[in-house]
Structures are given as C-alpha cells and as structure tokens.
Amino acid sequence: MTGGPIRVVVVDDHTVMRAGVIALLAAEDGIDVIGEAGDGRAALDLVERCDPDVALVDLRMPVLDGVGTTAGIVARYPRTRVLILTTYDTDQDIERGVEAGAIGYLLKDTTREQLADAIRSAARGETVLAPRVAERLIARMRRPAQEPLTARETDVLDAVADGLTNAEIGRRLVIAEATVKTHLLRLFAKLDVNDRTRAVVVALERGLLHRP
C-alpha cells in the first residue's frame, strides 16, 4: 500500500447493497471506492484492472462465490487484501472464508465507522473479525486452559511481537498467509484473547514468550 488513499473495490451481487456500501464509504477520508462487481468472476477481472488495496467481498454470489473469489484474489493478486462482508456467520462459512485467505470477516450489520476502521486495518495487513465472528471461532477452537502453544504458534506470536504483518510472518516462516491466520486463531483461542496485542501481553505474562 502507498501513502495515498486506500483503494477499495466492492463485490456483491445485490445492486442496492453495493450502492449502500459505496455511499457509506464516500463519507470517509482516505478511502476511495474505485470499482464494483456483481459476481466473483467479474471481481477477479476488476482486481486485475484496478489493483485495489482492499476488496470487500460478499460470501454468496453467482458464477463464483466469495470463497472462490477470495482464493483467486489471494493466489493471483496477493497485494490486494480480501475483507469478507456478509450476512452469514455459521462456523462453516467463517472457516471457509478464513481458510481461503481472507484477512477479515465482517457482518453486514457493521456500522460505517467499524467498516472504515476494518478497511484501514486490512490495508495494513491486520486480521479483522467482527466480534460475533471472533466469539464463534474462539468457542469452536478453544482448548483446555493453559494448553501450551506449539512451536509454530510460538514462532508466529514471536513475529507478531516484532511488529510483522501476516504477510511478513509468512515470508519469515516460509508459510502461506492463510496458514499464519490459522495459527493466530488457534493461539487466540488458547490464550483466550481477541487481538494480536493482547495475545503478546498474555503470552509474556505466562512466560510463553521471552523478549529482551
């Protein structure tokens, strides 16, 4: 991402929903909507033409659904961060979206301020989850209290403590960015936290990380 406005495309098969999202973001400084698409296949072409920083992608769409669209963008245009924006919050939907490579998962009841903040976080390479989504993931992935982190989870958390983004962590550890997110979600569940900063703090308090 450059120092200019965050370039965003909106992908949703409902014309009214696309128009509503675009109208909401029009009031936000530093965020420019540069294109829109009504299905996943058109979204891939749009991303290729426009090279956006962030793609807001619906989950259920014709031609190519949100999971396929997300996977396609991540594989072919890795500079673009995918932020899923949907009404669906089942465990299966959430996990499929995250595993496809989405950097975040929001629900359509989010406020304008929350959406704008999520776009800014996504553009910085930070994972963004709606609170209800985070709760479901943590509840599903929770393990017994004080379960130790695996060696790889510790490596990921150590990189988080160094201030690296998910993409940078992937490069350091030679793993896919989607795998980084999976490790983060699992260690969030083990540490009973909802964000990266708190994960580092709790790990330090428990002696799971050792920093100079």
N, C-alpha and C positions, 0 to 999 in steps of 0.2 A: 504493500500500500504506500502511496506517495503522500506528500504533505497537503494535498488538495482535499476537496470534499470526498466523502465516501460514496463511491458509485454503486448503485443498487439496481437490481432487476427484480421484478415481481412476477411470480409464476403461479397462476391459479386459474382453474377452468371456469370460475364464476366471474363474469364481467363486472358485476356490481361489487363483489369483494375486492377485485383488483383495483377498481376505481376508488373504493373506500380507503384501502391501504395507501394508495398513491396520494390521495388527498390528505391523509393524516401526516404523511412524511413531508409533504410540501411545506409544512409549517416549521420543520426542523432545520436549523442552521447546520451546515456541514454535511448534509446528506442529500444527494441528488439521485432521483429515480431516472435512470437513463433508458429503460426499456421494460416491456411487459410481454408475457406469453401465456397462452391458454392451454398448453399441454406440454408434456415433458420433452417430446421430440423438438418442438419449436423452441423450447427453453435452451436446449443444447446448441442450436444454431444461434440463438440470441447471445449466449455467453461467448461463443466463438467470435461473433461480430463486435460485441461491446466491451469484452474484457472487464467485467464488473469486479468490485472488491467483495461484494456480498450478494448472494442470490437468495431471496425469500421464496421458499418452495412449498406448495401445498402437498399433502400426502396422497390424496385420492384424486387422480386425474386420468383422462382418456389418453390413448395412444401409448404413453409411457408414464407410469405412476411416479410418485415422489421418491420412492426408494430407488427405482431405476434411474431417475433423473439425477438424484444425489450421487449415486455411484458413478454415473457417466461424467458429471462435472468434476468430481474428485479425481477420477482417473485421467481425464483429458485436459482439464484446466485447473490444476491444483492451486493456482494463485487465488482463485475465487472460493470464498468460504460459503458453505451452504447452511442456511438457517431455516429449519422446517417451521412452518406456520400453519397449524391445522386445528381441526375441532376434535381430533381423535387422540385419546390418551390411554389406550389399553397398553398393557405391558408389551404385547407382541408388536404393536405399531411403534412404540417408543424404541424398543430394542432394534427393530429392523432399520429404523431411521438412523440411529446412532452407529450401528454396525456398517451401514452403507457409507459412512464418512461425514455425516452432518456434524457441524461444530456446535449446533444448538438445536433445541426443540422447544417451541413456544406454542401456546394455545391461542385461539382466536379471540378469547375474552381478555387478552392483554391490553393494557392501556397504551396510549400514544407514547407516553414517557418511557414505559417499560420496553416498548418495541424499539424506540430510538436508542435507548441505552444498550439493548441487546445487539443491535446492529453495530454500534460502536465497539462493543466488546468482541463481537465476532470478527470485525475487521482487524482487531489487534491479535487475533488468534486465540482468544479465550473461549472456553466452553461456556455455553449459556443454556440453562434449563429453567423452564417455568417451575415455580415452587411445587405445584402439584405433581409435575413430572418427576422432579428430583425425589419427592417423597415416595413415589411409587417405585422408582428404581432402587432407592436405598432399602425400602421394605423388602423388595424381592431379592436383593443381593446381600442382605445383612447376614453376618456370620456371628458366632458366639463372641461375647465381649472379650476384648484384649487379644483376639486372634492375631498372631504375628503377620507382618507383611512378608510377601515373598521377596526374593532377591530382586526380581524385576520391578516389582512395585516400589521397592526402596530406591532403585535406580531412577525410576520415573519421578518419585517425590523429591529426590535429591536434585534433579534437574529443575523441578518446579521451584525449589528453594533458591536455585541460581537465577531465577527470573526468566527461564526459557519458555517460549510458546510451545504448543503441542507439536507444531511442525519442526521446530528446532530440537525438541526432545526426540522426535522420530529420527532426525538426522544423526543426533548424537548416539542413539542406541541402535541405529540401523533397523528400525521397525516402522511399520505403517502408522500414519497419524491416527487412523481409526483404532489401531491396537493401543496406542497411547491413551485414547479416550476410554477404552475398555478398562485398562489398568487404573486410570483415575477414578472411574465409577466404582470399581471394586475396593480401592483403598479408601474412598469416601465412605463407603458402607462400613468397612472395618473400623474406621476412626470415628464414625457417627458424626460426620460433618457434611456441609453442603457446598463448600467452596475451597479453592486452592490455598488461599491464605490461611484459613482455619486448619486445613489439613497439615500444613507445615508446622503451625503453632502446636497443635496437639501431638504431632509426632515428636517434636523437640521435647515437649513436656514429659512424654512417655519414654524418652531415651531411644526412640526408634531412628532418629537422625542425629548425627554428630557434626556440628558445624564449628569451624574455627572461631 
